[in-house]
Amino acid sequence: MSLRKAYFLIFILLLVDQVSKIYVKTNFVLGEEVTVFNWFKIHFIENEGMAWGTKLPGEYGKLFLTVFRIFAVAGIGYWLWDSVRNHKSSNYLIVAIALIFAGALGNIIDSVFYGVIFNESYQQLAVMFSEEPYGTWFHGQVVDMFYFPIIKDFPMPEWVPFIGGRPFTFFNAIFNVADVAISTGVGILIVFNKKAFHKGDA
């Protein structure tokens, strides 16, 4: 795969990711939910930290996380360029790197810019390019919206370790297009490991 095709894939993913986030951000109040199917809902939340809502402690935790992501994406971008230009790597590897790069960059855009572009979403619809932004540069929150509660509030037997006796929901994560891209890219590297790291066309 050429760099041009990889860049086009990244562009399309970023476009879909940002359009979906901006739409949800400007049309949903924080916490609002719309049921598409019983097993698929659009549920607007904002993620302040890493995956699964994990946060870094301290005043500069969010800033450190955002800066770290920027350096990580720069490294992934170089990996993509190097794989295409110097090693003629398999298409499996190039597509996987492009997916991971697009997803990581999509969430970085939220972290870097959304805090100064949008106002607060709590109990109101956010306005783009607001005069009263909710945050500062590098302190934006990542917009998540896809929720697939395939099994919801299933009563787990008492004997099940850790979660026994409590209602169980599968799949409980709420995510976005960027997260899907990253997960798919990582999945390709795991499932098609031998093909991904085989030199030459796949």
N, C-alpha and C positions, 0 to 999 in steps of 0.2 A: 504494500500500500504506500502511496506517495504521501509526502507531507501535506500537499494541497487537499487530498481527500481526508486526511486526519484532521486538518484544521477545519474543514467543512463540517465534519461530524461534531467537533467541539463547538463550533458556532451554533449549529442547530440545537444541540443539547442545552447550551447556555440560553439561547433564545426561549425555548420551551420552559426552562426552569425559571427564568426571570419573569416571563409573562404570567406564568401560573402564580408565582409568589406575589407579584404586584396586584394581580386581580383579586386574590384572596385578601391581601392586606388592605385593599381599598373598598372591598365589598362585604367583609365579614368583621364583626366585632370579636375581639379576643375571646376565645372559648366557644364561639358560635359553631354549630354543627348542622350539616345538611345530610340527610340520608339519601344515598343514591340507590343502594340495595341494602338488604339487612346485613350483609357481610362487608359492605363498602360505604364509608362515610367521608365527607369532607369536614374535617374538624380543625379549626384554626388555632394553633398554638405558636408560641415563640420560644426558641431554644437559646438560652443565654450562654451555653457552654459547648461541651463536646457531645458525642453521641449519647443517646438515652438521657439527655438533660443533665449530664454530669457537669459540675462547675469547678473551676480552679479557685481556691480560696484567696482572699486578700484583695486589696485595692487594685493591684495591677494584674490580677489573674486573667481577666478577659483580654487585656492588652497583650500580655505574654502569649496567650493562646492564638490571637489573631496574627501577631508577628511570626510566630512559629509556623502557622499555616501558610503564610506568604512564602517563607523560605522553603517549606516543603513543596509547595506548588512549583516554585522555581526549579527545584531539583527534579520534579516529575517532568516538567517541560523540557529540561535538558535531556532527560532520559529518553523522551519521545524523539527529540531531534537527533540524538546520537544513534538511537535504534534504527531510524530510517536512513540517515545519511552515511553512517560509517559501517554498520553491520548487516544491513539488508535483512533485518529480522523478520520473522514470520508475521503474517497478517493477524494472527491470534494475539501476539504480543502487542503489536501496534494499536489494534483496536482496544485492547484492555487498558493500555496506558492512556490512550485518548479519553476513554470513558472516565477513568480515575481523575485525570487532569481536569476534565470539564466539570465533574461533580465537585471536586475540591475548590475550583475557581468559583463555581456558582455560589457556594456557601461563604466563600471569602468576600464576595461582593456584598452580601448581606451584612457581614461583620464590619466591613470597612465603611460602607456608605449609608446603610439604612438608618443608622442613628441620627444622621444629619439631614436625611431626605424626608423622612416621615415623622408625623407627630404620634402621640400615644394611641394605641388601639384599644385600651381598656375602656369599656362602656361607650365606645364611639367608633365610627369608621375613620380610619387613618386617612390623612390627606397627603398626597405626594407633593414634595417641595414646600412643605409647611414652614411658616415663619416661627413656629414653636416646636422644633424637633425634639424627639424624646431622649436623644443621647448625644454623643460626640463621635468624632472620627475614631474608627477602630473599636467602637463599643456598641455596634449594632447587634441586633438579635436576629438569628436565623429563623425564617418563616417555614413552618411545617404544616402539612394539611392532609396527607393521605392516611387513612385509618381503616384497617381491615380486621375488625373484631369477628373473625370467622367462628370462633367459639367464645361466647360471652357469659360471664358469671356462672361458669360450670362449678357445681359444688364438689370440690376435691375431697376424697376420703381422708379420714384422719391419719391413716397409716402412711400417706405419701410424705416423704421427707421435705422439710422446709415450707411447703405450701399446703400441707394437709389441713383440712378443716376450713379453708378459706375459699372464696369464689375465685375461679381461674378464668382468665381471658386469653385467647390465642387468636390473633396476633395482636399484641398490645401496643406496639410501637407506632408512633405517628412520624411520618417522614415526608420528604419532598423529592422532586425529580433528580436533584443533585445527589441525594443519598442513593437513589436507585441506580444512577450511573456508576457511582463508586462501588456499590455492592456487586453490580454486574461485572465490572472490570476485575474486581478481586476474584469473583467466582470463576471467570474465564481463566485466570492465572492458576487457580487451584484445580479445576476440573480438566482443563486442557494444558496442564503444566508441560508435558513433553513436547506437544506441538507448539506451544507458545515460545519455548526457549530453543526451538530447532531453527537453525540458520537457514535462510532461504524462504521461498514462497510456500505458503501452506494451503 
